[in-house]
Amino acid sequence: MYPTDLKYTRDHEWIRLENGGEALVGITDFAQQQLGDVVFVELPEVGRTLARGESFGTIESVKAVSELFAPVSGEVLAVNGDLASHPERINTAPHDTWMIRLRPTTSAEAEELLTADAYTAIAK
């Protein structure tokens, strides 16, 4: 059910490591189902340095407001500006809709994240 090319956090974020050392971050299908219809996303400034586990923004749905947490440490290289006017894309394609692009500080942190199988076991 969850893409095997992603790594996952217990806080329901995913990270896709790309060639060139950059990474995309978003939320999982489980997270968007729990939230319901997403109506707003607040994302960080480009250039901000994040520590693993640090809040990098919020996501608001018709049910709740939740914090978003960095799966790894790194510098924010870009934010997905389309989400300002189309936050519902998170509901329709959560594993294809990235929120931030990071330059991870180290690859070791990503290796400690959950595999798709391990995440599936906790996302119930």
C-alpha positions in Angstrom: 0.0 0.0 0.0 2.8 2.4 0.8 5.5 3.2 -1.9 8.7 1.3 -1.2 10.9 4.1 -2.6 10.0 6.2 0.4 11.1 6.2 4.0 8.6 7.0 6.8 8.4 8.5 10.3 6.3 7.5 13.2 4.8 11.0 12.9 3.4 10.0 9.4 5.8 12.0 7.2 7.5 10.5 4.2 10.8 11.3 2.6 12.0 10.5 -1.0 15.8 10.6 -1.4 16.7 11.8 -4.9 19.9 11.5 -7.0 22.1 14.5 -6.1 21.5 14.3 -2.4 18.3 16.2 -2.2 15.1 14.9 -0.6 11.3 15.6 -0.9 9.1 15.5 2.2 5.3 15.0 2.5 2.7 13.3 4.6 1.4 9.8 4.2 -1.9 8.5 3.0 -2.7 7.4 6.6 -2.1 11.0 7.8 -4.3 12.6 5.2 -7.1 10.1 5.9 -6.9 10.9 9.7 -6.9 14.7 8.9 -9.8 14.7 6.4 -10.1 17.5 3.8 -6.9 19.6 3.9 -7.7 23.3 3.6 -4.4 25.0 4.4 -0.7 24.3 4.7 1.9 26.6 6.4 5.4 25.8 5.2 8.9 27.2 6.3 11.0 29.8 4.6 13.5 28.7 2.0 17.0 28.6 3.6 15.8 27.5 7.0 17.9 24.8 8.7 15.8 22.1 10.3 16.8 19.5 12.9 15.4 16.0 12.7 12.0 16.0 14.5 11.7 19.8 14.5 8.3 21.2 13.4 8.6 22.8 10.0 5.0 23.9 9.6 1.4 23.1 10.1 -1.4 21.4 8.1 -5.0 22.4 8.7 -8.0 20.3 7.8 -11.7 20.6 8.4 -11.1 18.4 11.5 -7.8 19.7 13.1 -4.5 21.5 12.8 -1.4 19.4 13.0 2.3 20.1 13.1 4.6 18.8 10.4 8.0 17.3 11.5 11.3 17.1 9.6 12.2 13.4 9.1 15.9 14.4 8.8 18.1 17.4 9.5 18.8 19.7 6.6 18.3 23.0 4.8 15.0 23.8 3.1 15.8 24.4 -0.6 12.2 24.9 -1.8 8.6 24.7 -0.8 5.7 23.5 -2.9 4.0 26.8 -3.7 1.1 25.1 -5.4 -0.2 24.0 -2.0 -1.1 27.6 -1.1 -3.9 27.6 -3.7 -4.4 23.8 -3.9 -3.9 22.2 -0.5 -6.5 19.5 -1.5 -3.8 17.8 -3.6 -2.5 16.3 -0.4 -5.7 14.4 -0.1 -5.8 13.2 -3.7 -2.1 12.2 -4.1 -0.4 12.2 -0.7 2.7 10.2 -1.8 3.2 12.3 -4.9 2.6 15.7 -3.3 5.7 17.0 -1.7 5.7 19.9 0.8 9.4 20.8 1.1 12.7 20.0 -0.7 15.6 19.5 1.7 19.4 19.1 1.4 19.9 16.6 4.2 22.8 17.2 6.5 23.7 13.5 6.5 22.4 10.3 4.9 22.6 8.4 8.1 19.4 9.8 9.5 17.3 8.7 6.6 18.7 5.1 6.9 17.1 5.0 10.4 13.6 5.7 9.2 10.9 3.1 8.6 10.6 1.0 5.5 7.2 0.8 3.8 6.6 -2.6 5.5 7.5 -1.3 8.9 5.3 1.8 8.4 2.4 -0.3 7.3 2.6 -2.3 10.5 2.1 0.9 12.6 -0.3 2.8 10.3 -3.6 1.2 11.5 
